[in-house]
């Protein structure tokens, strides 16, 4: 049964309830993670990023540069922290660069 909102309910509250009731959070998180990757990593990394996929708590990033992949592999923990901070929740526990 759908929850009824008073006339004073904000759009934000109504949309949040809709997302939770319809189990859309996972899909929205997947899209948001991609946007955050490009924003946080910048144009240099974005130009070499071929694909990004979030599966459970693991972020898979396909890069076209082996040199960049090696360089980023040293900063995995920092990447996880930056993305989780931007998301506002701990959504990523592991980053796999391919």
Secondary structure by P-SEA (a helix, b strand, c coil): cbbbbcccccaaaaaaaaaaaacaaaaaaaaaaaaaaaaaacaaaaaacccccccccbbbbbbccaaaaaaacccaaaaaaaaaaaaccccccccccc
